[in-house]
Amino acid sequence: MYPNNISISKSLVKDCIFTSLMILMKEKNFDDISIKEITQKAGVSRMSYYRTYSSKEDILIQYFDDLFENCLSKVKSTDIIDKYHLNSKLFHVFGENHILIQNIVHAKLYDLLLIHFIEYTTYLSQHVFHQDINDPKISYKIYAEAGCLCVLLVHWIDLGMKETPEEMSQLLENFSLPH
């Protein structure tokens, strides 16, 4: 019973820190936000913060990783694992967390978002779709798909998410550049 209390407490600290960062990102520039402001708004000690994170970017990275894990577990729980269903789940999960994406774009941390989409696409290519990521053709495809997904997701959120995640996944599935 004791370890559960520790993991619940750590999860609560992470949630409070993330929420306080999201609030502060709406109020001021990311670079101007101090760790002291984050911990004060979160109601946690600096020691608790530094036990969990080493930088403000780590807060976002950890949250991205959690969102991706959430999405991946939803996909794995279904009978069909293909790009359409995976992308649909990604649009659902990131659409539910659109404030995060808006704050990241506003903070000009778009590269952080893109890097993680590349990492996730690489992971999926290798571990879910069993592709050889050392093949240059696969590598180019990973970057193209990650970039397209990332840009389309940001644009969808910017336009108010009027289309359903399934419609966005279908659009992505049928997307091709003109020749």
Secondary structure, DSSP 4 states (H G I P E B T S, - for coil): -HHHHHHHHHHHHHHHHHHHHHHHHHHS-GGG--HHHHHHHHT--HHHHHHH-SSHHHHHHHHHHHHHHHHHHHHHTSS--SHHHHHHHHHHHHHHTHHHHHHHHHTT-HHHHHHHHHHHHHHIIIIIS---TTSHHHHHHHHHHHHHHHHHHHHHHHTT--S-HHHHHHHHHH-----
